[in-house]
Amino acid sequence: MLIIISMKLKYAFVFNVCLVSSTYAVPLDFNGDGVSELFGIENQTDGSPNEKVFHIHDLSTSATDDSNEFGKRTTLEVPADYDGDGVTDLAIVQQKEGEGETALTWRIKLSSAGGSDVTEVDFGTVEDRVLSGCDRDGDGRADLTVIRKKQIISQNYDSESSTTDQIGFKPKYAACGDYDGDAESVGDELIAVRKLKNSKPKIRVIKAGSLLQQRNAKKAQGVLAIDIDGDGIKEVGYYRHKGSNNSQIIVYDANGNKQKYLVSRIEEITVGAYDESSTIDGVFIKVNSNDSFRLHRNINSEAENINISDTEGLVAVNQLQKVGQTSSNESGCDVDREAPDGGGGFLWKPVSDSNGKVVVLTPGGEFHENLRIVKDEQVLETLDYVGNSDNSDSNGLRNHFRGDLPGGSYPNNITVITTLNGQNHCWLISDPGERVD
């Protein structure tokens, strides 16, 4: 069942545009009608071969298809049009089965083959980050794409030949899109955020290893390939949190000017062609620390409250993600850590001295990465790594991570999860408003 309630967009810049037909593949269009579907996910976590249930809601007919069970909890969703027939194919990526295997297996249900049989292709390794929805060679088909350190590597699902381009840095966030209008002949460009030590983060648009443009991306939480003027060419965008209840989407228009949109605080977001009467892209948002979803059919339209039964999260195209590796227990934790653990150990400080927001220090001598705050298997926030020495809040060689909210703004009984030597280390925080040292 779907329930929609209209809300007003808090503010937006509205443009006069000439609507044209886009040659770009419509993302998340599972029936080929030219309109993106709302695509949600439910984790059954019952140990079955297909724990995940995909909920595909058709905005044109108001019907929801709940029959798609595909993949386990640790698989990554990568829906895209891999066969070039104008219809999105269900697809997942997982660690290749077998003891000691480090390859990635892409499992694709090609719509051109009926959508039920699974095509399997080994491409990439568990150390790579997967980027879905990229047509890197301009043939009208999404490519299997990974980012490996400072490189982007792609190939078609039915090819054994791959293409590698240099990025020049390890991107924090990335997306693919046609930013110069030549996708039919050349393919997508890459936009990626480079986080610099002593200046604002930068969004870089990279084409075949060359830098096309660079924009500021202060406090970016993710990047967006989004068409805000309806000309079929993507603009460069990103989003950042603004206060405790909102996020701000910032898009650079064709003239390099910033266009800003205030929306509900984003936990997850996907861009799509949700408005059948407009070629301007819209956004579908899961609200941070909340079980509600909001849809802007195009970026200038009012928000609509959305309720798709049993949906827990969104499935998006153009996300830079790493495939989950099999964990030793169902909680996703390989190592359960004790807190408090004494001087020089783990610290949860709900209100930092410098900015009044949460700061987390991991134990001295252990170089933890990718610190996430998790509740009920959902990532509420990934904290920014700010160093382990020679910084304004240094307390010895403990890695420091900063969040966007005071500790008391998070729900009770959260888990702090970090990655150390390929394993998830977990600390339970029963009351995030209290210091744990």
Long-range contacts (C-beta under 8 A, 24 or more apart in sequence): 1-64, 1-307, 1-308, 1-309, 2-38, 2-57, 2-62, 2-64, 2-306, 2-307, 2-308, 3-305, 3-306, 3-307, 4-295, 4-304, 4-305, 4-306, 5-304, 5-305, 6-302, 6-303, 6-304, 6-305, 7-294, 7-302, 7-303, 7-304, 7-305, 8-302, 8-303, 9-261, 9-262, 9-263, 9-296, 9-300, 9-301, 9-302, 9-303, 10-246, 10-262, 10-263, 11-260, 11-261, 11-262, 12-260, 12-261, 12-262, 12-299, 12-300, 13-259, 13-260, 13-261, 13-300, 14-300, 15-228, 15-229, 15-253, 15-259, 15-300, 17-229, 17-230, 17-231, 17-280, 18-230, 18-231, 19-230, 19-278, 19-279, 20-230, 20-231, 20-232, 20-279, 21-232, 21-279, 22-227, 22-230, 22-231, 22-232, 22-273, 22-279, 23-183, 23-184, 23-232, 24-178, 24-183, 24-227, 24-232, 24-234, 25-80, 25-81, 25-86, 25-135, 25-140, 25-142, 26-86, 26-88, 26-272, 26-273, 27-79, 27-80, 27-88, 27-133, 27-270, 27-271, 27-272, 27-273, 27-317, 27-318, 28-79, 28-88, 28-270, 28-272, 28-315, 28-317, 29-81, 29-86, 29-87, 29-88, 29-273, 30-56, 30-65, 30-87, 30-88, 30-90, 30-111, 31-58, 31-87, 32-85, 32-86, 32-87, 33-60, 34-273, 34-276, 35-59, 35-60, 35-273, 35-274, 35-275, 35-276, 36-272, 36-273, 36-274, 38-274, 38-284, 38-293, 38-295, 38-306, 38-308, 39-79, 39-270, 39-314, 39-315, 39-316, 40-293, 40-308, 40-311, 40-312, 40-313, 40-314, 40-315, 41-77, 41-311, 41-312, 41-313, 41-314, 41-315, 42-310, 42-311, 42-312, 43-73, 43-312, 43-377, 44-69, 45-73, 45-330, 45-377, 52-77, 52-92, 53-310, 54-90, 54-315, 55-308, 55-309, 55-310, 55-311, 57-308, 59-274, 59-276, 59-297, 60-276, 64-308, 64-309, 66-309, 66-310, 70-107, 70-109, 71-107, 73-324, 73-377, 74-323, 74-324, 74-325, 74-326, 74-327, 75-323, 75-324, 76-130, 76-321, 76-322, 76-323, 76-324, 77-132, 77-315, 78-106, 78-130, 78-132, 78-133, 79-132, 79-133, 79-315, 79-317, 80-132, 80-133, 80-142, 80-317, 81-140, 81-141, 81-142, 82-108, 82-110, 82-141, 82-142, 82-156, 82-157, 83-110, 83-111, 83-112, 83-113, 83-141, 83-157, 84-139, 84-140, 84-141, 85-111, 85-112, 87-111, 87-112, 89-115, 90-115, 91-132, 93-124, 93-130, 93-323, 94-323, 95-126, 95-323, 95-325, 95-326, 96-122, 102-126, 102-127, 104-128, 104-130, 104-146, 104-323, 106-144, 106-157, 108-157, 119-157, 121-157, 123-155, 123-162, 124-148, 124-153, 126-322, 126-323, 126-325, 128-153, 128-322, 129-320, 129-321, 129-322, 130-320, 130-321, 130-322, 130-323, 131-174, 131-175, 131-176, 131-318, 131-319, 131-320, 131-321, 132-317, 132-318, 132-319, 133-176, 133-317, 133-318, 134-176, 134-188, 134-190, 134-318, 135-176, 135-183, 135-187, 135-188, 136-163, 136-176, 136-187, 136-188, 137-163, 137-187, 138-182, 138-183, 138-184, 138-185, 138-186, 138-187, 138-188, 139-187, 140-184, 145-176, 147-171, 147-174, 147-320, 152-190, 165-190, 165-206, 165-208, 165-209, 166-209, 167-192, 167-206, 167-209, 168-206, 168-209, 168-211, 169-194, 171-320, 172-201, 172-220, 173-220, 173-221, 173-222, 173-223, 173-238, 173-320, 174-223, 174-320, 175-223, 175-224, 175-225, 175-318, 175-319, 175-320, 176-225, 176-318, 177-225, 177-234, 177-318, 178-232, 178-233, 178-234, 179-205, 179-212, 179-225, 179-233, 179-234, 179-235, 179-236, 180-207, 180-212, 180-233, 181-232, 181-233, 191-223, 191-225, 191-236, 192-223, 193-217, 193-220, 193-223, 193-238, 203-236, 203-238, 205-236, 215-252, 215-256, 221-247, 221-266, 222-266, 222-269, 224-249, 224-251, 224-269, 224-271, 224-283, 224-318, 225-271, 225-318, 226-251, 226-271, 226-281, 226-283, 226-299, 227-279, 227-280, 227-281, 228-253, 228-259, 228-280, 228-281, 228-299, 229-253, 229-254, 229-280, 230-278, 230-279, 230-280, 231-279, 232-279, 239-266, 239-269, 241-265, 241-266, 241-288, 241-404, 244-405, 244-409, 247-288, 249-283, 249-299, 251-299, 261-299, 263-294, 263-296, 263-303, 264-288, 264-294, 264-303, 265-289, 267-378, 267-379, 267-380, 268-313, 268-314, 268-316, 269-314, 269-316, 270-314, 270-315, 270-316, 270-317, 271-316, 271-317, 271-318, 272-317, 274-298, 275-301, 284-314, 285-314, 286-313, 286-314, 288-380, 288-381, 289-375, 289-380, 289-409, 289-410, 289-411, 312-378, 313-378, 325-422, 327-424, 331-415, 331-426, 332-374, 332-377, 332-417, 332-424, 332-426, 333-415, 333-417, 333-424, 333-425, 333-426, 334-423, 334-424, 334-425, 335-420, 335-423, 335-424, 335-425, 335-426, 336-426, 336-428, 337-425, 337-426, 337-427, 339-427, 339-428, 339-429, 339-436, 340-436, 340-437, 344-396, 344-398, 345-437, 346-427, 346-436, 346-437, 347-395, 347-398, 347-435, 347-436, 347-437, 348-407, 348-416, 348-427, 348-429, 348-432, 348-435, 348-436, 348-437, 349-407, 349-435, 349-437, 350-406, 350-407, 350-408, 350-432, 350-433, 350-434, 350-435, 351-406, 351-407, 352-393, 352-402, 353-393, 354-392, 354-393, 355-402, 356-406, 357-402, 357-403, 357-404, 357-405, 357-406, 358-383, 358-402, 358-403, 358-405, 358-406, 358-407, 358-410, 358-432, 359-393, 359-400, 359-401, 359-402, 359-403, 360-400, 360-401, 360-402, 360-403, 360-416, 361-395, 361-398, 361-399, 361-400, 361-401, 362-398, 362-399, 362-401, 362-418, 363-398, 364-396, 364-397, 364-398, 365-397, 366-399, 366-420, 367-399, 367-420, 368-399, 368-418, 368-419, 368-420, 368-425, 369-399, 369-418, 369-419, 369-420, 370-418, 370-419, 371-401, 371-416, 371-417, 371-418, 372-416, 372-417, 372-418, 373-403, 373-410, 373-414, 373-415, 373-416, 373-417, 374-414, 374-415, 374-416, 374-417, 375-410, 375-411, 375-413, 375-414, 375-415, 380-410, 380-411, 380-414, 381-405, 406-433, 407-432, 407-433, 407-434, 408-432, 408-433
